[in-house]
Amino acid sequence: MCCHAERQRALWRKLQPFLWETGIAAGFLTEDEVLARIDYPSYFDLTDQPLPSDRRGIVARLSHDRIIVSDVGGRWNITQLGAILFAKRLDQFDSSIARKAIRFTCYDGPSRVDEVIHRYDEPRGYAAGFVNLIDYVDRLVPKREQIGKAFRIEHARFPSVAIRELIANALIHQDMTITGAGPSVELFSNRLEITNPGTPLVSPNRFIDAPPRSRNESLAAFMRRMKLCEEQGTGIDKVIAAVERQHMPPPDFRVGNGRIEATRAILFASVGYAEMTIQERVRACFQHAALKYLERGVLTNASLRQRFGLAARDSAKVSQVIRLARDRGLIKPADPDHLRSGYLPFWA
């Protein structure tokens, strides 16, 4: 009997992630109560639908997209999908929803023990508050000026597309069944860290190429429909490409088993090749090989030099990085009989 109960619990744990979005966040509400809690103007704006002229039409459209579901006696239930996307205030729901609010913290230094100089908790659901959150983070990311021939050009320390995609990924790939934790964005003087509860369903070494697997397919599909994240399978590619264009250190994807299982994406501020660690150079080599493969190309000494912003005279330095990446099993020759043919990621 004990064994049977344990198997039942294990089965339920496996099923929970796929049931979360259809769960009820608030039940037995009147139409007025539903519209008081759901940011329906954002829903119609983001889904590019005209706002109906009456309450009944609004409720019908929310029901069609499973933001709400009908209950007895003309009452309505707000689904967890509806609340997490379109809540006017997430704290109007119970703690399992309220604690999923995304938190932004900015530190005056490279460590969490440094002074917190900005803190922001986005009160609305992910879709309703997404653009506002991205704009808020973008405004606080330091800019550097480059003087061109005629104008001063500002470059953000971290590419906007990378910030947007990594935050969107954190929202849609988190494990909603982990209680007491939600996504967070932390800005330090030398990096940006984006963390979400739960371990990924795909190995971090396959984030670039593998078809994405999400615990929250309805949430992910809705975010793509509203163009708040990239089409399936292209978000991380764009992050890596944006980082390479600015010759930045490669992003790092870490999976931890601390107090709460979590996945962390880290963007590092720009430094020159000489200031990158050996690990960063090798990781950049692997990510570049993966990106070139997806473009139907191969990694070469010349392409990696361009990625690092190095001149032809630095080819020996790049050859050493390629050799280290190959020795660690991260890349392999495109043609083992002709090493000058270039390199592929190990999984190609």
N, C-alpha and C positions, 0 to 999 in steps of 0.2 A: 504493500500500500504506500509505504514511504517512497519507494522507487518510482511508483506511478505518479505520485504527486510531484516529485522532482522533475520527471519528464514533462509533465503538464506545464510546470513553471518555465522550463527551458523552451518549450514550444511557444508559450505566450510571449517570452522575451523576443523570440525571433519574429513573431507576428506583429508585435507592438509598433515598430517603426512604420509598417505599412498601413496601420490603422489610425495613426495619430491624426492625420489631416481630416479624417472624417468624424473624429470625436466631437463632442459638444462642449463648447466653451461657456455658453450661457443659454439657459433654457426657459421655455414657456414665457416668451416675451410678447408684448403687443407690438404692432407695427411701429408705433411711436417710440417704444423703447428700443427697438432694433435700430431705427434711424438716428436715435440719440447716441448710440454706441459705435455705429459704423460710419466711416468717412466716405459716404456714398458719392459725393462730388468727385473725390479722387478716383474712385472706382470707374466712373463713367469717363473721366478725362483720360486716365491711363489706358483704358481699353478702347478708346476712340469711339465711344458710343454717345449719341445725343441724350441729354438728360430728359427723361420723361416728364410730362407736364403735371402728373399727379402721383400721389403716394403709392397707389396700387401698381402703377407701371414700374416704379422704382423697385418695389418689393419683388415684383415678378422677375425682373432682370437679376437681382441678387440671388433669387432662388434658382434661376436657370444655371448660374455659375457655381452653385453649391456654397455660396457665401453664407447663406441661411438655408435651413430646411424646415418644412412645415411640421407643426405639432397639432395636437387635437384642439378643437374649439377655436380655430382661427388664430392660434398662437404660433410663434416661430422660435426656432433654436438657431443661435449663431454657431457655426462650425469652428473648430480650431483653426482650419485653413482661413476662414473669413476673418477671424479675430487677429491672427498673426500677420495678415496682410493689410487689413483695412481698419483696424481699431482706431478710434479717435484718441483713446488713451488705453494703453495696454494694462495699466494698473486698475482699470475698471473691471478686470477679469481676475480670476483666482491666481494664486502664486505660480501655478504651472505655466501660465501664459505671461503674467507680469514679469517674471524673472527672465523671460526670453528677450526682453528689450535690449537693444544693442547699446553698449556703453563706449564712449570715447574719452580717453585720458591723454593729456599732453604733459610731459615732464620737462623740467628745465635742466636736462642733462642726459647721460646715457644709461641711467639706472632707475629702478623703481623706488629707490630710497631718496632720489632727488625730489625737489619740490614739485608738486602738481600745480601747474600754472593755468591749465584749462581742463574743465571736466564737463561733459555733456551726455545726458541720457536722453536718447530720442524717445519721446513718449508715445508716438504713433506706431501703427503697424508698419511692417517692412516696406510695403509698396507705397503707402501714404507718406512715409517719412524718408524714403530712400534718397531722393534728389536733394532734400534739405541737408541730410547727413553728409553726403558726398561734397556738397558745396562748403559745408562747415569745415570739413577736414582739409579740403583744397585751400581754403583761405589761410589756414594755420601752417600749412607746409611751407617751409622757407623757400624763397626764390633767389636765384643768382642772376646777376645782370651780365649780359655779353654785349659789347659794343660792336655793332656791325658797321658797314660802310656809311650808312646814313642814319640808322636808328639804334636805340638801345633795345635789346631783346631779352625778355625775362624767361628763364628756364626754371621750372619747379624741381625741387630736389628729387621728387619721385614722380614718375609719369602718371598723369591723371587716369589714363586708361588702365594702368596696373592697379591703382588704388580702387577704382570702380569694380574691376573684375574680381579682385581678391575679396573685397567686402561682399559682393554678391555671392561668390562661392561659399564664403563662411556662413551666410544666411541659409542657403538652400541645401548645403551638405551636412549641417549640424545634426546631431542625434537629439531629437526633440524629447526623447524619453528620459534623458538625464536631467534630473530636477535640480533646482538651485543654481543653475549656471546658464549663461547666455553668451552670445557672441560679444567680443570686445575688440576695439581698435586702440592701440597705444602708440603714441608718437614720441620718440626719443630724439635726442640731438643728433644721433647717427644712424637711426633706423626707424622703420615703421613695422609694428607687429600686429597681425590680424589673427585672432584665435577663435575657434568655435568648439563647442563641446562634442566629444565623440571622435573615434578613430575612423579614417577613411575606408571606403569599401574597395579602393584601388590603391596599389602601392605608390608612394610618392614618386618613385622613379618612372612611373607610367602615367603621371598626371598629364604630360604633354600629348601623348598619343592615344591612350586607351579611351574607348567610348565611355563617357562618364556614367557612373552608377550612383544614383542618389536615393537616400532613404525617403526623401520627400518629393516624389515625382510630380504630384499635383502642384506643389509650391514652386518647383523648378519650372514646370511648364507655364505656369501663370506669370512668373517673372520674365520668362523669355517672350511670352505673348505681349507683355507690356513694354518690351525692349529695355528692361532694366538690367539684363545681362545678355551675354552673347549667345548665339545659336549653339546648340548642343555640341560640345567637344572643341570649341575654338577659343574659350576664354583664357586658359593658361598659355596657349600659343601666343596670343596677343600680349600677354604680360611679358613673356620671355623676349618677344620681338621688340617691345618698347624699351626694355632694359638694355638689350644689345645695341639699339640705335644710339643710346646715350653712353655706351661703353661703361656701364655701371657694373658693380659686383653682381653675381647671379643671385636671384632670390633663393631662399632656403625654405624647404618644407619639412617640418619636424612633427613627429608623432610622439606624444608623451604619455606616460602612465603615472601621473602624479596623483594628487588627491582626487582629481576628476580627469578621466581620459579626455584628451583634447588634441586638436590638429592646429598647428601654427604655421602661418606663412609670414616670412620676414623679407622686407625690402630694405636694402642697405643704401646709404647715401653714397654718392659718387666719390670714388678715389681713383688714383692712377693705378696702372698695372703694377708698378713697383710696390704699392701699398696693399695690394691684395694678398691674402694668405695663400699658401699652396693649395689648401682645401678649396678655396674660392675659385682659383684658376682651374682646377680639375673639374669642379662642378660646372663651371661655365663652359668648359670644353664638352662635357657630356650633354648639357642642355643645347649647346649649339649644334652638336651632331644630330640630336633628336629633331630640332627645328629644321635643319637642312634636309633631313630625310623626309619630313612631311612636305617639304617643297620639292620633292623628287630630286634632291641633290645630295652631295656628300660633303663631309667636313674635309677641308684641306688646310695646309699650313697658311695659305694666302687668306682663306675665308676666316680662319681663327685670328690671324693678325688684324684683319679688318674689324672683327668683333671686339678685340681689345684696344683698337685704335693705335696699333703699332706700325712701324715702318718696315720695309723689306729687310733692312739691316738687322732686325730683331727676330729673324726666322729661326735662329738657333734656340732662343728662349721659348718660342712657341713649340718647336719640335720636342723640347723637354717636357712641356705640359702634355702634349699628345702622348708621349711615351708613358708618362705617369698614369694618365687616364686609361691607356690600353693595359698597362700592368695591373691596374685595379679592376679590370674586367668591365669597365663602363663603355668602352668603344671597341670596335673590331675593324679590321681592314675590309673595305668593300670587295676587294679581290686579294685573297691571301698570297697569290703568286706575284702580285704587282702592288707593292706597298704605296707607290705614288698614285694609285687609283683613288685614294682618299679613304675616309673612315665613316662607319655607320654606328648608331647606338647599339649596345649589346643585344637588344631585343629585336632588332630588325631582321 
